[in-house]
Amino acid sequence: MRAVLIGGGIVGLTTGLALRRAGIEVVICEQAPEIRAAGAGLGLWANALAVYDELGIGDEVRAIGKPSEMYFHDPAGRLLETPEFGVEDHRYLLVHRAKLNDLLADAVGRANIRLSTGFDAYDEHADHVTVRLTGGGEEQGDVLVGADGAYSAVRAQLVPGAEAREHDGHHVWRAVFPAPGIPVPDDRLILGGNGCRGGYLRTQDGKVYWLVNQFNSPPLTGTPKQQALERAAHLEEDGRDGILSRLIAATPDEVILHNQIMLVPPLPHWVSARVVLAGDSAHAMSPHITAGATLGIEDAALLGRLLTPGGDVPAALAAYEAAQIPRYEHVARLSAAVEHAPTPELFARNYAAFSHWMITPQSQSQPQHAETGRARA
């Protein structure tokens, strides 16, 4: 069996590795001239690390990351308690996207990656799929995997009219840099006013990752640094400059990343007989749950278990869709409960409920309580 994968990001590379370990030949087509990653820090939860253990690279992944915990504080520094949930429900590994991409490219084998190779269209046949590439080339495969992100060209053909759309008013600013001369005694994630969240975390290599995001943002003015500083004021008591504001002010302008958050609408289907979507191409959601990569890695693992040399491709893809669409419908409900929590305390509780559900296999069919109204007594 041969698989053609579109997209050389984390999900595409992980899928390629999972399929190779299943005995399937893979070719990964990446339109960029090099393996690279947009963004900065990335959280991998226990379920993603279990996949990498299964694929034989768990130790290498942990070696490039920093064990961290997802606890939230208010602007005065008070911890927002979640006594219903254990420490394990808050633990994740912080890695840099680019380092993880490089590790995955080495693991899948760079000889199996075609750089500067974009996707044009596919032609599906009874027993194979022909993938037409930019520049006039073609690849033949038994299955095509679209792991090309929120703006997926594979999805555009498989599910016409399902373009990524803006999450109105939701923006994020972030950066990773050495932060010389600014002491950062601990990691801190803060829930503030005006729909603002943010914080800072120390990375495995001694740098600092900071981020700020806002729901229902007013129209943006000023530079990205000015925009981030304006929102950081809602995350520090009485608007006083604290560590977060100092980090933002010290960050070179060219290092600061700003994004309008984009969403993929719920799709009526993720597969055809020989074409399948994985990761953000199927289910890009708001990153306030910081689990998009982890959930996409689970997609990759499931495809690696279902697709087998000589197996029934349409049946495997149908089984994948039957498992994943209901799962992501529930993910979307839990994510919405976090986003629309009316208080910081409820945001923290609903976030812990989501992470508990995500990392606990037996709980996935038994939803945890996610509250959107008054906190329980």
N, C-alpha and C positions, 0 to 999 in steps of 0.2 A: 504494500500500500504506500502511496505517496500523497503527502499533504502540501498544499501551497498556502502559506500564511502571508497576509498583508499586514504590515506594521511591525517595526522592530523596537517597540517599547517594552515595558515590563511584562505586560500580558502576552504580547506576541512571542517574546523570547521564552517566557515560562511555558507557554503552550508548545512551542517548538521542542523544548527540553522534555516535557512530559510525553509528547508523541514519539520522540526519538527513543526514550527509555521503554516505550511500549513496542518498539521494533518497527516503527513507521519512518520511512524516508521523508525528510522535510526540506523545504526551501522557503526561506523567509525573505520577503521583498520589502525593502525600506526605501522610501523616496528620498530621504536625506543622504548626503554624501558620507556620513559617518554615524556610528551609533552614539546617540546623545540623548539628553533628557531635558525637557523644559521643566522648570520648577526648581524646588530646593529640597527641603526635608520631606520625608515620607515615613508614615507610621505603618509598621507591619505588626498585625495582631497575632495571637497564638495560633489561630487557624491557618494563617499564611505560613508561619514558621513550620507548622506541621507538614504542609505541602512540600516545603523545601527540604525538610528532613526526609520525606518520602522519595524525593528526587535526588537525594544524595549530596546536597550542597548546603544543608542547614548550618553546619559549623562555619563554612565560609561566609554565609550571610551574616551570622551573628558576629563574626570577626570585623565586619565593616560597619557595625551598628552600635548603638548605645542603649542599654535597657532604660526605659523611661516609664513614667506613670501618668495616666490621664486623670488628674484631679483638678478641680476648678476652685478658684478663689474669687472673692468679691474685690472691688477696687481698694478696699482698706486692708487687704491681705488676709482676710478670714477665710478659712477652708469651708467650702460648701459640702457638708457631710452627706454621705450616701450609705447609711448604716445597713440598708437591706442587702448590700452587695459586698463581695469580698475583694481583697487586694488583687486577686487574679483577674477580676473583671476590669481593672484599670491599667494593667500592664501591657506594654507594647515595646517594639524595638524601633528606635529612630535611626533611619539610614538616609544617606544622600542618594537621590534618584540616579545621578550619573554613575556613581560607584556601583550601585546595584545593576544598572544596565550593562556596564562593562563586565561585571562578574557573570551575568547571565549569558552575554555574547560569547565569552570564553567557554562556558559550560555547554552551550548548544553547539559550539564549533563555528568559528567565523567563516569557514569554507562553505557553510550552509546558508550564509546570509548574502543577499544581493543588494548592495548599496546603490544609491542613485537610481532606484528602480521603482517607479510609481505604478499604481493600479489604474487601468483604464476601464475594463469591463470584463464580464465573464460570459461564457456560453455553456449552458448546462446540458449534458447528454445523459442517456440512460445509465451508462457505466463509467463516466468520467466527467470532469469539468475542464474546460479550456479557459485559461486566464490570460487576457490580453493586457499587456503592460505598456506604459508610456515609452515612446521610442520605437514601437513596432514589434517588440519581442513577445513571446508567448511562453507559458508554462502549462504543462499538462499535469493533472492530479486526480486522485480519487475523491478528494475533498478540498474545499476552499474555506479557510478560516479568516474572517474579517476581524482583525484585532487592531484596527486603524483609528481608534479613538472616537471622541464625540462628533467629529466632523467626517465620519466614516464614509468613504466612497463606495465600499461594498454594501453598506446599509442602504445607500441611496438607490442602488439597483434592486436589492432584495426587498426593501420596504419603501417604495416611493412615497414622498411627501412626509417623511419622518425626520426632517432636518433638525439639528440642534437649535435650541432657542434660548434666549436670554432668561436667566432667573432675575426678573426685574428688581433693580435696586440692590442686588447682591454683588459686592466687590470684595476682592482680597488683595492685600499687599504683603510681601514677604521678602526675606533675603537671608543668605548665609554669609557671614564674613568673620574675620578674626577678632573683632571688637577689642583692639588694643587699649589698655588703660581703663577699661570699664569692668569693675568687678561684678561677676554674676554668681552670687553665692549658692543659688538653687534655681531649679526650673520653676516656671510660674505660668499658669494658664488662667486667664482672668475673664470674668463675665461682667460687663459694665452696662451703662445706660445707652440709650439711643440705638439699640440694636447692635452694639459693638462687642466683639469678642477678640481676644488676642493673647499674646504672651511671648515668652522666650524660653529656649531650651539649649543647653550645651550639647554639642555634637561629639561624636566619638573621637574626632581628630583635633579637639580643642577649640573649634570655632563656636559661634553662637548662631542659632536659627531663631529669627523673630518673625512674627506674623500678626497681622491685624485684619479683621474682616468686619463687614457691616451689612446687616439686612436693611431693606427699605432706605437706602442711602439717598440723600438729596443729590441733585446734579453736581458733578465733580468740577472743582476749580483748582488751579494751581498745579504744581508739579506732583509726581507720585510721592515724593518725600513729604511735601507739605500736606497732601491728602492723608497720608499715614499718621503724621503727627497730630493732625486735627482730630482723628479718631482715637488715637492713644490717650488724649486728654480725658476721654470718657472711661478709661480703664485705670486711672490713677486717682487716688482719693483727693478730692477738692481740686482736681485739675493740675496738681503740682507735678512738675517734671520728675519722673522716677526712672528706674532702670530701663523700662521699655522706651520711653521718649529719648533717653540718652543714646540708646542703641540705634534708634532710627536716625537721630540727628547725626550720628557718627558714620552712618553707612554711605559709601559713595553712591551718588545718584544712579550711575550706570549699573549698579548691582541690584537695585530695587526692582522687583517684579510686581506688576499690577495686572490683574485680570478681572474682567467682567465674567461672572460665573455663568456657564452655559449648562443646559440640561437637555437630555434626550427624552422625548415624550414616551410614555408606555407604548410598547410595540405590540401589534396583534400577533406577530410571530417572529422568532429569531432564526429560523432555519427554513431551508427547502430540502430537497432530497440530498443535495451534495454541497450546500453552502451553509455556513453557520457563523453567527456573530458571538464575540466574547469580549468581556471587559466593557470599557466605556462605549464602545460602538453599539452595545446592546442596552446599557443601563446607566449611562452617565447621570449621576445625581449630585446634589449640592455637597461640596466637600466639608461642610460643617461637622459631618460624622467621621471625617478622616479615615474612611475605610474603603474608598473606591479601589485602590490597588489591591488590598487584601481580598475583597470580594471578587475582583477579576482573576486573581491567582487561583481562587477556588474554581472558577470557570475552567481555567486551564487544566487543573487536576482532574476534573470530571471528564473533560474531553479525552484526556490521556487514559482514563479507565475504560471509557465506553468504546473508543475507536481501537480496533485491533487488526493486525495484518490478516487479510482474507475475510474480515468480518463484514456484516451487513451495514453499510454506511447510512442509508436512509433510516434504518431502525435505530442506530446509535444516536443519530442527530435528533430523531423524534423523542427518544428517551431523555436526552439532554434538555430539550425544550420543555418537556413535561415536568421535569424536576425544577428547572430554574425560573420559569415565568411566575409560578405561584410564590416561590421563595422571594423574588424581588418585589412582588406586590406587597409582601409583608415588610420587607426592608423599607419600601417607600412609606408605609404607614408609620413605622418607628422613626424614620428620619423626619417626617412631618411633625411628629409629636415633639421631637427635640426642637426643631425650628420655631414652632409656634408656642412653646412653653412661655407662659406669661410672666414668670419670675426666674431669676438666676437659680434659685434652689430647685425649681422644677426642671429647668434645663439640665442641671447636673444629674438629677435623679433619672430623667428620661434617657440621658446619654448613657449612664451606667446600665440601664435596662436594655438598651440596644446592644452594647458591647457584650453583656452577659449572654444575651440570646445568640449573638453571632459566634461566640467562641465555645458555646456549650451545645454539642450535637443533639443531645436528647431534648434540649429546650426549643429546638428550631420548629418543632410542630406544636409547641405549647407557648404562645406568645407571652412575654413578660408584660406587666402593667406599664403602660406609657400614658402619662397623664397630661392633659392639656388644660385642665381647670385648676381648682384650688388644691394646694398641697394637702396630703392626708395629715391628720393630727398625729 
